[in-house]
Amino acid sequence: MAATFSSTSGDLHSPILSKNTTGTEKICIDDMLEKYCGEFGKWQLKHFILTCLAWALEAFHTMVMIFADREPDW
């Protein structure tokens, strides 16, 4: 994915590093993440599902405390 440098736009697709005499290349955030962290694969999917599962279980636990904590009138 080729990105062009625009000094007026502050979006994520504008390059972070500019081409200069030292030979650095223009890359945007998406390209940098893909280059140094890799693409979305099986491990990332597994991690995402386990994290969402933990959040869902915590949400159920919170809802039980909210709705089951009523004291009877007697």
Distance bins in CASP14 RR format, pairs under 12 A and 6 or more apart:
PFRMAT RR
TARGET T0000
AUTHOR 0000-0000-0000
RMODE 2
METHOD distances of the structure
MODEL  1
1 12 0 0 0 0 0 1 0 0 0 0 0
1 13 0 0 0 0 1 0 0 0 0 0 0
1 15 0 0 0 0 0 1 0 0 0 0 0
1 26 0 0 0 0 0 1 0 0 0 0 0
1 27 0 0 0 0 1 0 0 0 0 0 0
1 28 1 0 0 1 0 0 0 0 0 0 0
1 29 0 0 0 0 0 1 0 0 0 0 0
1 30 1 0 0 1 0 0 0 0 0 0 0
1 31 1 0 0 1 0 0 0 0 0 0 0
1 32 0 0 0 0 0 1 0 0 0 0 0
1 33 0 0 0 0 0 1 0 0 0 0 0
1 34 0 0 0 0 1 0 0 0 0 0 0
1 35 0 0 0 0 0 1 0 0 0 0 0
2 13 0 0 0 0 0 1 0 0 0 0 0
2 15 0 0 0 0 1 0 0 0 0 0 0
2 25 0 0 0 0 0 1 0 0 0 0 0
2 26 0 0 0 0 1 0 0 0 0 0 0
2 27 0 0 0 0 1 0 0 0 0 0 0
2 28 0 0 0 0 1 0 0 0 0 0 0
2 30 0 0 0 0 0 1 0 0 0 0 0
2 31 0 0 0 0 1 0 0 0 0 0 0
3 9 0 0 0 0 0 1 0 0 0 0 0
3 10 0 0 0 0 0 1 0 0 0 0 0
3 11 0 0 0 0 1 0 0 0 0 0 0
3 12 0 0 0 0 1 0 0 0 0 0 0
3 13 1 0 1 0 0 0 0 0 0 0 0
3 14 1 0 0 1 0 0 0 0 0 0 0
3 15 1 0 1 0 0 0 0 0 0 0 0
3 16 0 0 0 0 1 0 0 0 0 0 0
3 17 0 0 0 0 0 1 0 0 0 0 0
3 18 0 0 0 0 0 1 0 0 0 0 0
3 19 0 0 0 0 0 1 0 0 0 0 0
3 25 0 0 0 0 0 1 0 0 0 0 0
3 26 1 0 0 1 0 0 0 0 0 0 0
3 27 1 0 0 1 0 0 0 0 0 0 0
3 28 1 0 1 0 0 0 0 0 0 0 0
3 29 0 0 0 0 1 0 0 0 0 0 0
3 30 0 0 0 0 1 0 0 0 0 0 0
3 31 1 0 0 1 0 0 0 0 0 0 0
3 32 0 0 0 0 0 1 0 0 0 0 0
4 11 0 0 0 0 0 1 0 0 0 0 0
4 13 0 0 0 0 1 0 0 0 0 0 0
4 14 1 0 0 1 0 0 0 0 0 0 0
4 15 1 0 0 1 0 0 0 0 0 0 0
4 18 0 0 0 0 0 1 0 0 0 0 0
4 19 0 0 0 0 0 1 0 0 0 0 0
4 26 0 0 0 0 1 0 0 0 0 0 0
4 28 0 0 0 0 1 0 0 0 0 0 0
5 11 0 0 0 0 0 1 0 0 0 0 0
5 13 0 0 0 0 0 1 0 0 0 0 0
5 14 1 0 0 1 0 0 0 0 0 0 0
5 15 1 0 1 0 0 0 0 0 0 0 0
5 16 0 0 0 0 1 0 0 0 0 0 0
5 17 0 0 0 0 1 0 0 0 0 0 0
5 18 1 0 0 1 0 0 0 0 0 0 0
5 19 0 0 0 0 1 0 0 0 0 0 0
5 20 0 0 0 0 0 1 0 0 0 0 0
5 25 0 0 0 0 0 1 0 0 0 0 0
5 26 1 0 0 1 0 0 0 0 0 0 0
5 27 0 0 0 0 0 1 0 0 0 0 0
5 28 0 0 0 0 1 0 0 0 0 0 0
6 13 0 0 0 0 1 0 0 0 0 0 0
6 14 1 0 1 0 0 0 0 0 0 0 0
6 15 0 0 0 0 1 0 0 0 0 0 0
6 18 0 0 0 0 0 1 0 0 0 0 0
6 26 0 0 0 0 0 1 0 0 0 0 0
6 28 0 0 0 0 0 1 0 0 0 0 0
7 14 0 0 0 0 1 0 0 0 0 0 0
7 15 0 0 0 0 0 1 0 0 0 0 0
7 18 0 0 0 0 1 0 0 0 0 0 0
8 14 0 0 0 0 1 0 0 0 0 0 0
9 15 0 0 0 0 0 1 0 0 0 0 0
9 28 0 0 0 0 0 1 0 0 0 0 0
10 16 0 0 0 0 0 1 0 0 0 0 0
10 28 0 0 0 0 0 1 0 0 0 0 0
10 29 0 0 0 0 0 1 0 0 0 0 0
11 28 0 0 0 0 1 0 0 0 0 0 0
11 29 0 0 0 0 1 0 0 0 0 0 0
11 30 0 0 0 0 0 1 0 0 0 0 0
12 27 0 0 0 0 0 1 0 0 0 0 0
12 28 1 0 0 1 0 0 0 0 0 0 0
12 29 1 0 1 0 0 0 0 0 0 0 0
12 30 1 0 0 1 0 0 0 0 0 0 0
12 31 0 0 0 0 0 1 0 0 0 0 0
12 32 0 0 0 0 0 1 0 0 0 0 0
12 33 0 0 0 0 0 1 0 0 0 0 0
13 26 0 0 0 0 0 1 0 0 0 0 0
13 27 0 0 0 0 0 1 0 0 0 0 0
13 28 1 0 1 0 0 0 0 0 0 0 0
13 29 1 0 0 1 0 0 0 0 0 0 0
13 30 1 0 0 1 0 0 0 0 0 0 0
13 31 0 0 0 0 1 0 0 0 0 0 0
13 32 0 0 0 0 0 1 0 0 0 0 0
14 26 0 0 0 0 1 0 0 0 0 0 0
14 27 0 0 0 0 0 1 0 0 0 0 0
14 28 1 0 0 1 0 0 0 0 0 0 0
14 29 0 0 0 0 1 0 0 0 0 0 0
14 30 0 0 0 0 0 1 0 0 0 0 0
14 31 0 0 0 0 0 1 0 0 0 0 0
15 24 0 0 0 0 1 0 0 0 0 0 0
15 25 0 0 0 0 1 0 0 0 0 0 0
15 26 1 1 0 0 0 0 0 0 0 0 0
15 27 1 0 0 1 0 0 0 0 0 0 0
15 28 1 0 1 0 0 0 0 0 0 0 0
15 29 0 0 0 0 1 0 0 0 0 0 0
15 30 0 0 0 0 0 1 0 0 0 0 0
15 31 0 0 0 0 1 0 0 0 0 0 0
15 32 0 0 0 0 1 0 0 0 0 0 0
16 24 0 0 0 0 1 0 0 0 0 0 0
16 25 0 0 0 0 0 1 0 0 0 0 0
16 26 0 0 0 0 1 0 0 0 0 0 0
16 27 1 0 0 1 0 0 0 0 0 0 0
16 28 1 0 0 1 0 0 0 0 0 0 0
16 29 1 0 0 1 0 0 0 0 0 0 0
16 30 0 0 0 0 0 1 0 0 0 0 0
16 31 0 0 0 0 1 0 0 0 0 0 0
16 32 1 0 0 1 0 0 0 0 0 0 0
16 33 0 0 0 0 0 1 0 0 0 0 0
16 35 0 0 0 0 0 1 0 0 0 0 0
17 23 0 0 0 0 1 0 0 0 0 0 0
17 24 1 0 1 0 0 0 0 0 0 0 0
17 25 1 0 0 1 0 0 0 0 0 0 0
17 26 1 0 0 1 0 0 0 0 0 0 0
17 27 1 0 0 1 0 0 0 0 0 0 0
17 28 0 0 0 0 1 0 0 0 0 0 0
17 29 0 0 0 0 0 1 0 0 0 0 0
17 31 0 0 0 0 0 1 0 0 0 0 0
17 32 0 0 0 0 1 0 0 0 0 0 0
17 35 0 0 0 0 0 1 0 0 0 0 0
18 24 1 0 0 1 0 0 0 0 0 0 0
18 25 0 0 0 0 1 0 0 0 0 0 0
18 26 1 0 1 0 0 0 0 0 0 0 0
18 27 0 0 0 0 0 1 0 0 0 0 0
18 28 0 0 0 0 0 1 0 0 0 0 0
19 25 1 0 0 1 0 0 0 0 0 0 0
19 26 1 0 1 0 0 0 0 0 0 0 0
19 27 0 0 0 0 0 1 0 0 0 0 0
20 26 0 0 0 0 0 1 0 0 0 0 0
24 32 0 0 0 0 0 1 0 0 0 0 0
25 31 0 0 0 0 1 0 0 0 0 0 0
25 32 0 0 0 0 0 1 0 0 0 0 0
25 35 0 0 0 0 1 0 0 0 0 0 0
26 32 0 0 0 0 0 1 0 0 0 0 0
27 33 0 0 0 0 1 0 0 0 0 0 0
27 34 0 0 0 0 1 0 0 0 0 0 0
27 35 1 0 0 1 0 0 0 0 0 0 0
27 36 0 0 0 0 1 0 0 0 0 0 0
28 34 0 0 0 0 1 0 0 0 0 0 0
28 35 0 0 0 0 0 1 0 0 0 0 0
29 35 0 0 0 0 0 1 0 0 0 0 0
29 36 0 0 0 0 0 1 0 0 0 0 0
29 37 0 0 0 0 0 1 0 0 0 0 0
30 36 0 0 0 0 0 1 0 0 0 0 0
30 37 0 0 0 0 0 1 0 0 0 0 0
30 38 0 0 0 0 0 1 0 0 0 0 0
30 39 0 0 0 0 0 1 0 0 0 0 0
30 40 0 0 0 0 0 1 0 0 0 0 0
31 37 0 0 0 0 0 1 0 0 0 0 0
31 38 0 0 0 0 0 1 0 0 0 0 0
31 39 0 0 0 0 0 1 0 0 0 0 0
32 38 0 0 0 0 0 1 0 0 0 0 0
33 39 0 0 0 0 1 0 0 0 0 0 0
33 40 0 0 0 0 1 0 0 0 0 0 0
33 44 0 0 0 0 0 1 0 0 0 0 0
34 40 0 0 0 0 1 0 0 0 0 0 0
34 41 0 0 0 0 0 1 0 0 0 0 0
37 43 0 0 0 0 0 1 0 0 0 0 0
37 44 0 0 0 0 1 0 0 0 0 0 0
38 44 0 0 0 0 1 0 0 0 0 0 0
39 45 0 0 0 0 0 1 0 0 0 0 0
40 46 0 0 0 0 0 1 0 0 0 0 0
40 47 0 0 0 0 0 1 0 0 0 0 0
40 48 0 0 0 0 1 0 0 0 0 0 0
41 47 0 0 0 0 1 0 0 0 0 0 0
41 48 0 0 0 0 1 0 0 0 0 0 0
42 48 0 0 0 0 0 1 0 0 0 0 0
42 49 0 0 0 0 0 1 0 0 0 0 0
43 49 0 0 0 0 0 1 0 0 0 0 0
43 50 0 0 0 0 0 1 0 0 0 0 0
44 50 0 0 0 0 0 1 0 0 0 0 0
44 51 0 0 0 0 0 1 0 0 0 0 0
45 51 0 0 0 0 0 1 0 0 0 0 0
45 52 0 0 0 0 0 1 0 0 0 0 0
46 52 0 0 0 0 0 1 0 0 0 0 0
46 53 0 0 0 0 0 1 0 0 0 0 0
47 53 0 0 0 0 0 1 0 0 0 0 0
47 54 0 0 0 0 0 1 0 0 0 0 0
48 54 0 0 0 0 0 1 0 0 0 0 0
48 55 0 0 0 0 0 1 0 0 0 0 0
49 55 0 0 0 0 0 1 0 0 0 0 0
49 56 0 0 0 0 0 1 0 0 0 0 0
50 56 0 0 0 0 0 1 0 0 0 0 0
50 57 0 0 0 0 0 1 0 0 0 0 0
51 57 0 0 0 0 0 1 0 0 0 0 0
51 58 0 0 0 0 0 1 0 0 0 0 0
52 58 0 0 0 0 0 1 0 0 0 0 0
52 59 0 0 0 0 0 1 0 0 0 0 0
53 59 0 0 0 0 0 1 0 0 0 0 0
53 60 0 0 0 0 0 1 0 0 0 0 0
54 60 0 0 0 0 0 1 0 0 0 0 0
54 61 0 0 0 0 0 1 0 0 0 0 0
55 61 0 0 0 0 0 1 0 0 0 0 0
55 62 0 0 0 0 0 1 0 0 0 0 0
56 62 0 0 0 0 0 1 0 0 0 0 0
56 63 0 0 0 0 0 1 0 0 0 0 0
57 63 0 0 0 0 0 1 0 0 0 0 0
57 64 0 0 0 0 0 1 0 0 0 0 0
58 64 0 0 0 0 0 1 0 0 0 0 0
58 65 0 0 0 0 0 1 0 0 0 0 0
59 65 0 0 0 0 0 1 0 0 0 0 0
59 66 0 0 0 0 0 1 0 0 0 0 0
60 66 0 0 0 0 0 1 0 0 0 0 0
60 67 0 0 0 0 0 1 0 0 0 0 0
60 68 0 0 0 0 0 1 0 0 0 0 0
61 67 0 0 0 0 0 1 0 0 0 0 0
61 68 0 0 0 0 0 1 0 0 0 0 0
62 68 0 0 0 0 0 1 0 0 0 0 0
62 69 0 0 0 0 0 1 0 0 0 0 0
63 69 0 0 0 0 0 1 0 0 0 0 0
64 70 0 0 0 0 0 1 0 0 0 0 0
END
